[in-house]
Amino acid sequence: MDFSSAFVIALRALGRNKMRSSLTMLGLIIGVGAVIAVIGIGEGAATKAQEQLAAMGSNMLFVGSGSVNRYGFHVGSFQTKTLVLADARAIVRECPSVSAAAPGTGMGQQVVYGNQNWATQITGTEPQYFEVRNWPFVRGTSFSEDDVTQAATVAVLGDTVRRYLFGSRNPIGETIRIGTLPFKVVGVLTPKGTSAGSNQDQDDVIIAPLTTVQKKLLGQEWLRWIMVSAVSRQASYVANRKLRAYYASATRLDWAILMTFWCATWPIWLMQPHSRVR
């Protein structure tokens, strides 16, 4: 039997069983459509997650001051005072797989401009923070190393803060009040949106020189965290191991007794926030 004869016989069979043929075709169409839809949704979610992770920073790792239990009293995360500026300098010096390290601290504070006010997060750090976070400016520029040295009262605004305080106005050169101190706005950051995992608004922030926040707002000289950028994605895992080894050696802590520092490669940290250096 040749192909043409078989094809004619198949058409006749389909014609004699129209309802069965229609239901079979409908089932195939629905099944294939459902598979395509599920694959599309999965790929879209994966792409969105990758975009959110990429928005957080470039091959980034996070080192945070940890929590300890002293005489039965539990100190919350980021509350120990053993993470200092010298650690950030040592990370760059001791870890060849690290390209930059940005020390930082932070606090919540009310911010005022004219008759507008907004409660936001104040981050104190150094200029390389914007490189580590891969965060470009839409207006203005970063504060400088001299601003950090002099504890200058200058600030960079996240887009959410800019929107609530200034609306459509250009904030560059304007003066805002953080707590009781006046700060000159020198830059506005490109919007990043919400962060993966925590769903927090990354743009709801004001970034100022580390020394300014430490000395004039917090009255603390220790760090809450250090954000680290590895030279490549592959190097981030090497840097993670080296950082763990560095802190285990630098703090001379008994692994079974005291947990002071925690460190994780950024995507892993989102899923395992209690992965700590001990």
C-alpha positions in Angstrom: 0.0 0.0 0.0 1.4 3.3 -1.0 1.3 6.6 1.0 -1.6 8.1 -1.0 -3.8 5.1 -0.5 -3.1 5.1 3.2 -3.8 8.8 3.4 -7.2 8.3 1.7 -8.1 5.5 4.1 -7.2 7.6 7.1 -9.4 10.5 5.9 -12.3 8.1 5.4 -11.9 6.8 9.0 -11.8 10.3 10.4 -14.9 11.1 8.4 -16.8 8.1 9.8 -15.9 9.1 13.4 -16.2 12.9 13.4 -16.9 13.3 17.1 -14.1 11.1 18.2 -11.7 12.8 15.8 -12.7 16.2 17.0 -12.3 15.3 20.7 -8.9 13.8 20.0 -7.7 16.9 18.1 -9.1 19.1 20.9 -7.2 17.2 23.5 -4.0 17.4 21.6 -4.4 21.1 21.0 -5.1 21.8 24.7 -2.2 19.6 25.9 0.3 21.1 23.6 -0.9 24.6 24.4 -0.7 23.9 28.2 2.9 22.7 27.8 3.9 25.8 25.8 2.2 28.1 28.4 3.9 26.4 31.4 7.3 26.6 29.7 6.8 30.2 28.8 5.7 31.1 32.4 8.7 29.2 33.8 11.2 30.9 31.5 9.6 34.3 32.2 9.9 33.8 36.0 13.5 32.6 35.6 14.4 35.7 33.5 12.7 38.0 36.0 14.6 36.4 38.9 17.9 36.7 37.0 17.2 40.4 36.2 16.5 41.1 39.9 19.7 39.3 41.0 21.7 41.2 38.4 20.2 44.5 39.6 21.6 43.8 43.1 25.2 44.0 42.0 28.0 42.7 40.0 29.2 39.2 41.2 28.5 40.4 44.7 29.1 38.9 48.0 27.9 40.1 51.4 29.7 40.1 54.7 27.6 41.1 57.7 28.3 41.7 61.4 26.7 38.8 63.0 24.8 37.9 66.2 26.1 36.4 69.4 24.5 35.0 72.5 26.2 36.4 75.7 25.1 34.9 79.0 21.7 34.0 77.6 21.1 37.4 76.0 20.7 37.2 72.2 22.0 40.2 70.2 20.2 40.7 66.9 21.8 40.5 63.5 24.2 43.3 62.5 24.7 44.3 66.1 28.1 43.0 67.0 30.9 45.6 66.9 33.8 43.4 65.5 33.4 44.3 61.8 35.6 47.4 61.1 37.0 49.4 58.2 40.3 47.6 58.4 38.4 44.4 57.4 37.2 46.0 54.1 40.8 47.1 53.3 42.1 43.6 54.1 39.5 41.9 51.9 40.8 43.7 48.8 44.5 43.2 49.9 44.2 39.5 50.8 41.7 38.2 48.2 43.0 38.4 44.6 39.5 37.3 43.4 37.9 40.4 44.8 37.8 43.6 42.7 36.2 46.0 45.2 34.9 46.1 48.7 32.4 48.7 50.0 32.1 49.1 53.8 28.8 50.3 55.1 26.3 50.9 57.9 22.8 52.2 58.0 19.8 53.4 59.9 16.2 54.5 59.4 15.5 58.2 59.5 12.9 60.8 58.6 13.9 63.1 55.7 12.4 66.5 55.0 12.4 68.8 52.0 10.3 71.9 52.2 6.8 70.7 53.3 7.5 67.2 52.1 8.8 64.4 54.4 9.6 60.7 54.0 10.8 57.9 56.3 13.6 56.0 54.5 16.8 54.0 55.0 20.1 56.0 55.3 23.1 54.1 54.0 26.6 55.2 54.8 29.3 53.8 52.5 32.1 54.8 50.2 32.1 55.7 46.4 33.0 52.1 45.3 29.6 51.0 46.6 28.0 52.1 43.4 30.5 50.0 41.4 29.9 47.0 43.5 26.1 47.4 43.2 26.4 48.1 39.5 24.2 51.2 40.1 24.5 54.1 37.6 23.3 57.6 38.0 20.4 59.2 36.2 21.4 62.7 37.4 24.4 64.1 39.1 27.3 62.0 40.4 28.6 60.1 43.4 30.2 61.8 46.4 34.0 61.7 46.4 36.7 60.2 48.6 37.4 63.7 49.9 33.7 63.8 51.0 34.3 60.6 53.0 37.5 61.9 54.5 35.9 65.2 55.5 32.6 63.6 56.6 30.8 65.9 54.2 27.0 66.3 54.4 26.2 65.3 50.9 23.7 62.7 49.7 22.7 60.5 46.8 19.0 59.8 46.4 17.2 56.6 45.4 14.4 57.1 42.9 11.6 56.4 45.4 12.9 59.1 47.8 13.4 61.5 44.8 9.9 60.9 43.7 8.2 61.5 47.1 10.3 64.5 48.1 10.8 66.3 44.7 8.2 65.0 42.3 9.2 66.2 38.8 11.7 68.8 40.1 15.4 68.4 39.6 16.9 67.7 43.1 20.5 68.2 42.3 22.0 71.0 44.4 18.9 71.2 46.7 19.2 70.8 50.4 17.3 68.1 52.4 17.3 67.5 56.1 18.1 64.1 57.5 17.2 64.2 61.2 18.5 67.6 62.2 21.3 67.9 59.7 21.2 69.6 56.3 22.5 67.5 53.3 23.2 68.7 49.8 21.8 66.4 47.0 24.6 65.5 44.6 23.2 62.6 42.7 20.1 60.5 41.8 20.3 56.8 41.1 18.7 54.8 38.3 15.7 52.9 39.5 16.3 49.2 40.4 12.9 48.2 41.6 12.3 45.5 44.3 14.9 43.0 45.4 14.6 39.3 44.8 13.6 37.3 47.8 12.8 40.1 50.2 10.7 42.1 47.8 12.0 45.3 49.4 12.2 48.6 47.4 15.9 49.1 46.6 15.2 52.7 45.5 13.8 53.7 48.9 17.2 54.8 50.2 19.5 57.8 50.7 23.3 57.1 50.4 25.8 59.3 52.1 29.5 59.1 53.0 30.3 56.4 55.5 32.1 58.7 58.0 29.2 61.2 57.9 26.6 58.6 58.9 28.9 57.0 61.5 30.0 60.2 63.2 27.1 62.6 62.7 24.0 60.4 62.6 24.9 57.1 64.4 27.8 57.9 66.7 29.3 54.5 65.9 32.6 53.6 64.1 32.0 49.9 63.5 30.4 48.5 60.3 27.2 46.6 59.8 28.3 45.1 56.5 30.8 45.0 53.7 29.6 44.4 50.1 32.2 42.7 48.0 32.5 42.4 44.2 34.4 39.5 42.7 36.3 39.8 39.5 33.9 37.3 37.8 31.0 35.0 38.5 33.2 32.0 38.9 35.6 33.9 41.1 32.7 34.8 43.5 32.7 31.3 44.9 36.5 31.3 45.3 36.2 34.7 47.1 33.5 33.3 49.3 35.8 30.5 50.6 38.7 32.9 51.0 36.6 35.4 53.0 35.4 32.6 55.3 39.0 31.5 55.9 40.1 35.1 56.5 37.5 35.8 59.1 37.9 32.4 60.8 41.6 33.3 61.1 41.3 37.0 61.9 38.8 36.6 64.7 40.3 33.4 66.1 36.9 32.1 67.1 36.0 28.6 68.2 33.7 27.3 65.5 31.5 25.6 68.1 31.1 28.5 70.5 30.8 31.9 68.8 29.4 33.1 65.5 30.5 36.7 64.8 30.6 37.0 61.0 28.5 35.6 58.2 29.2 35.6 54.5 27.5 34.4 51.4 27.6 34.7 47.7 24.6 37.0 47.0 22.2 34.5 45.2 22.9 31.9 47.8 22.4 34.3 50.7 18.9 35.0 49.4 18.0 31.4 50.0 20.2 30.7 53.0 20.3 33.9 55.1 21.8 32.1 58.1 24.9 30.8 56.4 27.5 32.4 58.7 31.2 32.4 59.2 32.1 31.1 62.6 
